[in-house]
């Protein structure tokens, strides 16, 4: 997905969250970017909500990229959703 987004002119970075509670690395990452897209395989965006609760000062920049149709998540779907939110 990152390659596809770069190909359309959208440079990205990522942070892989591996455990709770969230630590200071998450706070630094949130400070570094104007928009944060949280890719999740569920309907309600629980991780995005946890991030918003952990760092309420950055809550407005956290957006959910949700995938919950029971099929495996693919790069095209992630790219499509992010491009829609960017336009």
Secondary structure in CASP SS format (residue, H / E / C, confidence):
PFRMAT SS
TARGET T0000
AUTHOR 0000-0000-0000
METHOD secondary structure of the structure
MODEL  1
X C 1.00
X H 1.00
X H 1.00
X H 1.00
X H 1.00
X H 1.00
X H 1.00
X C 1.00
X C 1.00
X C 1.00
X C 1.00
X C 1.00
X C 1.00
X C 1.00
X C 1.00
X C 1.00
X C 1.00
X C 1.00
X C 1.00
X C 1.00
X C 1.00
X C 1.00
X C 1.00
X H 1.00
X H 1.00
X H 1.00
X H 1.00
X H 1.00
X H 1.00
X H 1.00
X H 1.00
X H 1.00
X C 1.00
X C 1.00
X C 1.00
X E 1.00
X E 1.00
X E 1.00
X E 1.00
X E 1.00
X C 1.00
X C 1.00
X C 1.00
X C 1.00
X C 1.00
X H 1.00
X H 1.00
X H 1.00
X H 1.00
X H 1.00
X H 1.00
X H 1.00
X H 1.00
X H 1.00
X C 1.00
X H 1.00
X H 1.00
X H 1.00
X H 1.00
X H 1.00
X H 1.00
X E 1.00
X E 1.00
X E 1.00
X E 1.00
X E 1.00
X C 1.00
X C 1.00
X C 1.00
X C 1.00
X C 1.00
X C 1.00
X C 1.00
X C 1.00
X H 1.00
X H 1.00
X H 1.00
X H 1.00
X H 1.00
X H 1.00
X H 1.00
X H 1.00
X H 1.00
X H 1.00
X H 1.00
X H 1.00
X C 1.00
END
